[in-house]
């Protein structure tokens, strides 16, 4: 009887240790790193320990696996030895099956299930003990890590995979509520800021309101007064030669200083400010940082040859994150109209990115920014009104053309993707 009591006590202790290692591994791998980081900033010493452990996650996992397997092997050997000494062959088989069932249920399934449901709480509890175990087992983990690297090769960091994982987590936690979906879209858009250039969000030169520096005052007042924009590029000779930016407020202040008299003597060179030029390949995140540093809201976009391509504003970049921002001076034209038959009438200037975001489509925008540009790139021709094309499971029909520019198209979605605007 004393031997049996000792055997059962040792087995229980070993099972508890195995459960400890199993639950600790699950808790530390499933812990919310964002919450732990926040707790560490608030002064939690245990959270700081967890952050240090997670920096070398492979070492932590190796230590816990070594400890867990060591305990399981000892429990198996001890129970087998006990069965051989006190039972016949049938008893050995019975004890082996029993130990297997006990270890699976009480040392693996139950501890890991609990740890997964209470990962943060359990991780904070076991962190100091795990830190000591990692230190004690460091020699063994070094050997196993080097052996593993020799067999599997060096670890390759895949930044794209990390980004996709984060994007998937955002969609997973967004849920089905409208507000949650909107928050998810905003967070996903922020991930794109390091991959999308200002060319994708800029206003193309064809849609930019501009003023010739030699225009008469009457024309300047007319253009500035009718334009919904507060900043207007000023060019000299050719639209590619942008020499300044006129702010409508500055024009009004000048008129006020003159008491709205002597308007013919207004000199644009005294009112306009120096333009800031930005390459079209600038990433949105970089441009946002530049706007913040320069305290600018407006940039003239140029290509590699220095030719004028369009303009980009701080609002354009913010809209890429939060969606359309309208104010009382905006002329809001989506450029897309849903027809009774389910087709879409779109302006050629509508960007592919806006279509994809609004309709959930996946049209490629690597080689073209607008829907008209996509037709030109894919068809390799300048189509005439009435011509139809099928690309990417969407049917396109050219409706209107101005010169060589496709100004209006009709689109049919042939695979039933949502077309609610």
Residue pairs with C-beta under 8 A, 6 or more apart in sequence:
3 86
7 78
7 79
7 82
10 78
11 75
11 78
11 79
11 99
11 102
14 71
14 72
14 74
14 75
14 78
15 75
15 102
15 103
15 106
15 107
17 67
17 71
18 68
18 71
18 72
18 75
18 103
18 107
18 108
19 106
19 107
19 108
19 110
19 111
20 111
20 126
21 64
21 65
21 67
21 68
21 71
22 68
22 107
22 108
22 111
22 112
22 115
23 111
23 112
23 114
23 115
23 122
23 126
24 64
24 115
24 122
24 123
24 126
24 129
24 130
25 61
25 64
25 65
25 68
25 112
25 115
26 111
26 112
26 115
26 116
26 119
27 115
27 116
27 118
27 119
27 120
27 122
27 123
27 126
28 50
28 53
28 54
28 60
28 64
28 123
28 126
28 130
29 57
29 61
30 115
30 116
30 119
31 50
31 54
31 119
31 120
31 123
32 119
32 120
33 51
33 54
35 120
36 47
36 50
36 51
36 54
36 120
36 123
37 47
37 51
39 46
39 47
39 124
40 47
40 48
40 50
40 51
44 124
46 124
46 125
46 127
46 128
47 124
47 127
49 127
49 128
49 131
50 123
50 124
50 127
52 131
53 60
53 127
53 130
53 131
53 134
54 60
58 145
59 134
59 138
59 141
59 145
60 130
60 134
62 137
62 140
62 141
62 144
62 145
63 130
63 133
63 134
63 137
63 138
63 140
63 141
64 130
64 133
66 137
66 140
66 141
66 144
67 133
67 137
72 103
72 107
75 99
75 103
76 99
79 95
79 96
79 99
80 92
80 95
80 96
82 95
83 91
83 92
83 94
83 95
83 96
84 92
87 94
87 95
114 122
115 122
134 141
149 155
163 191
166 191
167 188
167 191
170 184
170 187
170 188
170 191
171 184
171 188
173 184
174 180
174 181
174 183
174 184
175 181
182 323
185 323
185 357
186 321
186 322
186 323
189 320
189 321
189 322
190 321
192 284
192 320
193 283
193 284
193 285
193 288
193 317
193 320
193 321
194 283
194 284
194 285
195 283
196 283
196 284
196 320
196 353
197 280
197 281
197 282
197 283
197 284
198 278
198 280
198 282
198 283
198 284
198 287
198 299
198 301
198 312
198 316
198 317
199 280
199 281
199 301
199 309
199 310
199 369
200 351
200 353
200 365
200 369
201 284
201 312
201 316
201 317
201 319
201 320
201 351
201 353
202 280
202 301
202 309
202 310
202 311
202 312
202 316
203 310
203 311
203 312
203 313
203 316
204 309
204 310
204 349
204 369
204 370
205 239
205 308
205 309
205 310
206 349
206 405
207 310
207 349
208 233
208 310
208 311
209 223
209 227
209 229
209 232
210 232
210 233
210 234
210 235
210 239
211 219
211 220
211 223
211 224
211 232
211 233
211 234
211 235
211 246
211 268
212 234
212 235
212 236
213 234
213 235
213 236
213 243
213 244
213 268
213 269
214 236
215 223
217 263
217 264
217 266
220 251
220 266
220 268
221 251
221 263
223 232
224 232
224 246
224 248
224 251
227 248
228 329
228 330
228 331
229 248
230 247
230 248
230 249
230 329
231 245
231 246
231 247
231 248
231 297
231 298
231 313
232 245
232 246
232 248
233 242
233 244
233 245
233 246
233 275
233 300
233 311
234 242
234 243
234 244
234 245
234 246
234 268
234 272
235 241
235 242
235 243
236 243
239 308
240 306
240 307
240 308
242 275
242 277
242 300
242 308
243 272
243 275
244 268
244 269
244 272
244 273
244 274
244 275
245 272
245 273
245 274
245 275
245 298
245 300
246 268
246 271
246 272
247 271
247 273
250 271
250 272
251 266
251 271
254 266
254 270
254 271
255 263
255 266
258 266
275 300
276 294
276 296
276 298
276 299
276 300
277 299
277 300
277 301
277 302
278 287
278 290
278 299
278 300
278 301
278 302
278 312
279 301
279 302
279 303
279 304
280 301
280 302
280 303
280 309
281 304
282 290
284 317
284 320
287 299
287 312
287 317
288 314
288 317
290 296
290 299
291 297
291 299
291 314
291 317
296 314
297 313
297 314
297 315
298 311
298 312
298 313
298 314
299 311
299 312
299 313
300 308
300 311
301 308
301 309
301 310
301 311
301 312
302 308
302 309
303 309
315 325
318 325
319 325
324 332
326 332
334 350
334 421
335 346
335 347
335 349
335 350
336 344
336 345
336 346
336 347
336 350
336 355
336 358
336 421
337 344
337 345
337 346
337 421
338 344
338 419
338 420
338 421
339 345
339 410
342 412
342 413
342 419
343 410
343 411
343 412
343 413
344 410
344 411
344 412
344 413
344 419
345 399
345 408
345 409
345 410
346 355
346 371
346 408
346 409
346 410
346 411
347 407
347 408
348 370
348 371
348 372
348 405
348 406
348 407
348 408
348 409
349 370
349 372
350 370
350 371
351 365
351 369
351 370
351 371
352 363
352 364
352 365
352 368
352 369
352 370
352 371
352 373
352 374
353 365
353 369
355 361
355 363
355 371
356 362
356 363
356 365
358 421
359 413
359 417
359 418
359 419
359 420
359 421
360 417
360 418
361 394
361 413
361 417
362 392
363 371
363 374
363 392
363 394
364 374
364 392
365 374
367 373
367 374
367 377
368 374
368 376
368 377
371 396
371 409
371 411
372 405
372 406
372 407
372 409
374 391
375 383
375 389
375 391
375 396
375 398
375 406
375 409
376 382
376 406
378 389
378 391
379 389
382 404
383 389
383 398
383 401
383 406
384 398
384 401
385 398
385 399
385 400
385 401
386 397
386 398
387 397
387 398
388 395
388 396
388 397
388 398
389 395
389 396
390 396
390 414
393 413
393 414
393 415
394 411
394 412
394 413
394 414
395 411
395 412
395 414
396 409
396 410
396 411
397 409
397 410
397 411
397 412
398 406
398 408
398 409
399 408
399 409
399 410
400 406
400 407
400 408
401 407
413 419
